[in-house]
Structures are given as C-alpha cells and as structure tokens.
Amino acid sequence: MEQRQLEFFIAVAEELNFTRAARRTHAVQSTVSASIRALERDLGTPLFDRSTSHVTLTAAGRALLPEAKTALESLDAARAAVESAGLGLRGNLRVGTLAGLAVVDLPSLVGGFRKRHPGVRLHMTIAAEGSSGLLDKLRSHRLDVAFVGVDTLTVDGVDLTPIATFQPRLLVAEDHPLAGEKTTDPGALADEPFIDLPAGYCNRVRTDHDFRRAGLTRTVVVEATDLTTIPRYVEAGLGVAVVPPLRAEAGARVVGVELDPPATPWTLALARPSAIPPSRALQAFLALVPAHTDATGEY
C-alpha cells in the first residue's frame, strides 16, 4: 500500500467523485481510477460502490478511511521530524461552521491561520442541516472540525471542546403584550406564531424538545437559517422567538423576556471525529481559536 494510493483513496472518499478527486490531487482521472482498482485488488475487497451518477463508500471503505488518514498523518509527522522547519505544515483542513457565528471571529481566525500555515489547503462550509448536519459530516469524515451547538458534551463518535454556553429566552416586539413582563410561562405562548431555525439546527432542536416536554405544540411561521436575522423578523411583528441574547438585537425594537421554567441552555463547541487523532494542521487551528473568541454570553 503506497502513500499515493492512500492520498487518492482519501480524496475520492471525501469528494465522492473521481473527477474532483483527480483535480484535488493534481492527477488525471484515469490514474486515480487505476490506483483505486489496484488498491482494491491488494485488499481483496471493493472500497467504493460505483454507478453512473453516484460514488459511495462500502463498509470496507468506511473502515479504511480513518486508518488511511492516520497513516498519512504519521508519514507527515515523520517527514516533519527531518525536514527543515521552514517548510511548515502541509495538507488539507475542512472546517464546518454555523451561519451568523459572531462569538468566534472566523475571518480573523482563518486569515491568521493561512498566514501562519500557507501550505495547508483550508476549506470552510456551512451545513444546510445545521449542527446535526455538521456532526454527521464529522462522523463520516467529510469534515475535520466544526463549530456546533449541542446540549450535551457527550456525542457518539465526536470529541467536543466547549467554547461558550447560551441561555435562550423569549424575544418579542416592543409593542407585544408580553414586552412589559419580566417572566412568562411557556404555556402562555401556545397560540403565538414562532420564528426559529429549521429542523436540525441547535436552537430549534432545544426549543422543540422544551415545548414537547411541557405538553405544548407551537407553530413556526418563519424558518431562518441564520440566527442573527431573527430579531428583525420579531421586530416586524411576524412572531416571537426563543433565542439566546443576540448581538443583532442592538438597534432592533425587541425585548427579551425570561421563561419560567427556563429554556434548555445550549453550548457552542468545537467538534472533531474521535476515531482519529487530530492532525498537526488541526492542532495548529485549534490552538488559534481561543485568541479569536469573545465569550460575552451573546451569540
């Protein structure tokens, strides 16, 4: 099993497309395909299911992926021990994030990382399914690290490092009947239209669970993929929302009202697959996060 074979295998496994994998590894597609077939012959089992429109990993391919990454990282570490320090880090780093994230200054973080480690190819993505989608991508090794919202720091297949914890409360327009109240019972909101994130996003999941536990149902009339846009919808009178304190509330004609009992808090955390140790590139990225984090309690 050669290093280049592993590089081709990882590229195809992550891209699930031979053309993109060839482009990523600066090889022609026929070379990538031939290398994968040779690897499958050596291992005595197919690593991919191929059709005219889709490429998916087989069970053997899924088992090989974390081991292949570990093997390449070991080779990289060995090379780094004898190469000049001036060559710096190399490799790929795929980062997932949530829309509207302001607690972490991502532009500054990514810019600082790229200046320090120009040899690392960094790609950022936002999952359409929110935190649940990001966690799925981590478990299937389509991401190396992600910023996610969770209500527990124990998630199967993922290691979590907390960054900040948020306490949601009710957000209403200034002219709403509840705007003058200090607290309110969730039961008083049964007939209210709600604004929230789509299903699968951290804030939506927590709030749905809270209302179900209370034996209540609610109607979500606006689904916004960016939490920071919700105050404007509330201000416009389209509904109420259960959200943590948002920096985007500044300047909006909205009022926060505490819930009794309180809503379930959720934590912004850095998540990475637990099946493989962090690469040197990922370690360098993680080390920069605290310096670009502003834990004010506002999202």
C-alpha positions in Angstrom: 0.0 0.0 0.0 1.7 3.2 -1.2 1.3 6.7 0.1 0.0 8.0 -3.3 -2.7 5.3 -3.2 -3.8 6.4 0.2 -3.9 10.0 -1.0 -6.1 9.1 -4.0 -8.3 6.9 -1.8 -8.9 9.7 0.8 -9.6 12.2 -1.9 -12.2 10.0 -3.6 -13.7 9.1 -0.2 -14.1 12.8 0.7 -15.2 14.1 -2.6 -17.3 11.0 -3.6 -16.3 11.9 -7.2 -13.3 10.7 -9.2 -13.1 13.9 -11.3 -12.9 16.2 -8.3 -10.5 13.8 -6.5 -8.2 13.9 -9.5 -8.3 17.7 -9.7 -7.6 17.9 -5.9 -4.6 15.6 -6.1 -3.3 17.1 -9.4 -3.6 13.8 -11.2 -5.5 12.6 -14.3 -8.7 10.7 -13.6 -7.5 7.5 -15.2 -4.5 7.4 -12.8 -6.8 7.9 -9.8 -9.2 5.2 -11.0 -6.4 2.7 -11.8 -4.8 3.4 -8.4 -8.0 2.7 -6.6 -8.6 -0.5 -8.5 -5.1 -1.7 -7.7 -5.7 -0.9 -4.0 -8.9 -2.8 -4.1 -7.1 -5.8 -5.7 -4.4 -5.7 -3.0 -7.0 -5.6 -0.2 -9.3 -8.2 -1.8 -12.4 -6.1 -1.4 -14.2 -3.1 -3.1 -13.8 0.2 -1.4 -16.4 2.0 -3.4 -19.8 1.3 -4.9 -19.8 3.0 -8.3 -22.7 3.9 -10.5 -23.1 6.2 -13.5 -24.3 9.0 -11.1 -23.0 8.2 -7.6 -19.9 7.0 -5.8 -20.3 5.8 -2.2 -18.0 4.1 0.3 -18.5 0.4 1.0 -18.3 -0.9 4.6 -14.6 -1.7 3.9 -14.0 1.8 2.6 -15.6 3.4 5.6 -13.4 1.2 7.8 -10.2 2.1 5.9 -10.8 5.9 5.8 -9.8 6.8 9.4 -6.8 4.3 9.2 -5.6 5.8 5.9 -5.8 9.3 7.4 -3.8 8.2 10.5 -1.2 6.5 8.3 -0.7 9.7 6.2 -0.5 11.8 9.3 2.2 9.5 10.7 4.1 9.9 7.5 3.7 13.6 7.7 4.9 13.7 11.3 7.9 11.5 10.4 8.8 13.8 7.5 8.4 16.9 9.6 11.0 15.5 12.0 13.7 15.5 9.4 12.6 18.4 7.1 13.6 22.0 7.5 11.2 23.8 9.8 10.8 26.5 7.2 8.7 24.2 5.0 5.9 24.4 7.6 2.6 22.4 7.7 1.0 20.9 4.7 -2.2 19.0 4.0 -5.9 19.7 3.9 -8.2 21.0 6.6 -12.0 21.1 6.2 -13.9 23.3 8.7 -17.6 23.4 9.3 -19.4 26.3 10.9 -22.8 27.8 11.7 -24.4 30.7 9.9 -24.1 34.1 11.6 -21.5 32.9 14.2 -20.1 36.0 15.9 -18.7 34.6 19.1 -15.7 33.4 17.1 -14.2 35.9 14.7 -13.9 33.4 11.8 -12.4 35.8 9.2 -9.7 36.8 11.6 -9.1 33.2 12.7 -8.9 31.8 9.2 -6.8 34.7 8.0 -4.4 34.3 10.8 -4.2 30.5 10.2 -3.5 30.9 6.5 -0.7 33.5 7.1 1.0 31.1 9.6 0.4 28.0 7.5 0.1 28.8 3.8 0.9 25.2 2.9 -2.4 23.9 4.3 -5.4 23.9 2.0 -8.3 25.1 4.1 -11.9 24.8 3.1 -14.9 26.1 5.1 -18.5 25.0 4.7 -22.0 25.6 6.3 -24.2 22.5 6.6 -27.7 23.1 5.3 -28.9 20.8 8.2 -27.3 22.9 10.9 -25.4 21.3 13.8 -26.9 17.8 13.1 -25.6 18.0 9.6 -22.2 19.1 10.7 -22.0 16.3 13.2 -23.0 13.8 10.5 -20.2 15.1 8.3 -17.7 14.7 11.1 -18.7 11.1 11.8 -18.4 10.3 8.1 -15.0 12.1 7.9 -16.2 14.7 5.4 -15.1 17.4 7.9 -12.1 17.6 10.2 -13.5 20.1 12.7 -16.7 22.1 13.1 -18.4 24.7 15.3 -21.6 23.1 16.5 -24.4 23.8 19.0 -25.1 21.0 21.5 -26.9 20.5 24.8 -24.6 17.7 25.9 -20.8 17.3 25.6 -21.2 13.5 25.1 -21.9 12.8 21.4 -21.1 9.4 19.9 -18.2 9.4 17.5 -17.3 13.0 18.2 -14.9 14.8 20.7 -16.3 18.2 21.9 -14.5 21.2 23.4 -16.9 23.8 24.8 -16.5 27.4 23.8 -19.5 29.3 25.2 -22.9 28.4 26.7 -26.0 30.3 25.9 -29.3 30.7 27.8 -32.3 31.2 25.5 -35.2 33.4 26.5 -38.3 34.7 24.8 -37.8 37.6 22.3 -40.9 39.8 21.5 -41.5 43.0 19.6 -41.6 46.2 21.8 -45.4 46.5 21.3 -46.1 42.9 22.1 -48.4 42.3 25.2 -45.6 40.4 26.9 -43.0 43.1 26.4 -43.6 44.6 29.8 -43.3 41.3 31.7 -40.2 40.1 33.5 -41.0 36.4 33.1 -43.6 34.3 31.3 -44.8 30.7 31.3 -44.3 28.8 28.1 -48.0 27.8 28.4 -48.9 31.5 27.6 -47.2 31.1 24.2 -49.4 28.2 22.9 -51.2 30.4 20.3 -48.2 32.5 19.3 -46.6 32.2 15.9 -42.9 31.5 16.2 -39.7 32.4 14.3 -36.9 29.8 14.6 -34.2 28.0 12.7 -35.0 25.0 10.5 -35.3 21.5 12.0 -31.9 20.0 12.9 -30.4 23.4 13.9 -29.3 23.6 17.6 -31.7 26.3 18.7 -34.7 24.7 17.0 -34.0 21.2 18.5 -33.7 22.6 22.0 -36.8 24.6 21.8 -38.9 21.9 20.2 -37.8 19.5 23.0 -38.7 22.0 25.7 -42.2 22.5 24.4 -42.9 18.8 23.8 -41.8 18.1 27.4 -44.3 20.7 28.6 -47.0 19.0 26.5 -47.3 22.0 24.2 -47.2 22.5 20.5 -46.1 25.6 18.6 -46.4 26.9 15.1 -43.2 28.1 13.4 -44.2 30.5 10.6 -40.7 31.7 9.6 -37.6 29.5 9.4 -34.4 31.5 9.2 -31.1 29.7 8.6 -29.1 32.5 10.3 -29.9 33.0 14.0 -28.8 36.6 13.8 -31.6 37.6 11.4 -34.4 36.6 13.8 -34.6 39.9 15.8 -35.7 41.7 12.6 -38.5 39.2 11.9 -39.6 39.6 15.5 -39.4 43.4 15.3 -41.6 43.2 12.2 -44.3 41.5 14.2 -44.2 38.2 12.4 -43.9 36.2 15.6 -42.0 35.6 18.8 -38.8 33.6 19.2 -36.9 31.7 21.9 -33.2 32.6 21.3 -30.1 33.4 23.4 -29.1 37.0 23.7 -28.0 38.1 20.2 -25.7 40.9 19.3 -28.1 41.5 16.4 -30.7 42.7 18.9 -28.8 46.0 19.2 -30.9 48.7 17.4 -33.9 46.4 16.9 -37.2 47.2 18.6 -37.3 43.9 20.5 -37.5 42.9 24.2 -36.2 39.8 25.9 -38.4 38.1 28.5 -37.2 35.3 30.7 -39.0 32.0 30.6 -40.2 30.2 33.8 -39.2 27.4 33.8 -36.0 28.4 31.9 -35.3 27.1 28.4 -32.7 24.5 28.0 -29.3 26.1 27.5 -27.0 25.0 24.7 -23.3 25.1 24.2 -21.2 26.2 21.2 -18.4 23.7 20.9 -15.6 22.7 18.7 -16.2 19.2 17.4 -13.9 16.7 15.7 -14.1 13.0 14.9 -13.0 10.9 17.9 -11.9 7.9 15.7 -8.6 9.5 14.6 -6.2 11.8 16.4 -6.0 15.4 15.3 -3.5 16.2 12.5 -0.8 18.7 13.1 -2.7 21.2 10.9 -5.8 20.7 13.0 -3.9 21.1 16.2 -2.5 24.4 14.9 -6.0 25.6 14.0 -7.4 24.6 17.4 -4.6 26.5 19.2 -5.7 29.7 17.5 -9.4 29.6 18.4 -9.2 31.0 22.0 -7.5 34.1 20.8 -10.3 34.8 18.3 -13.2 34.1 20.7 -15.3 36.6 22.6 -17.3 34.8 25.3 -19.7 37.5 26.3 -22.8 35.3 26.6 -24.2 36.8 23.4 -24.3 34.9 20.1 
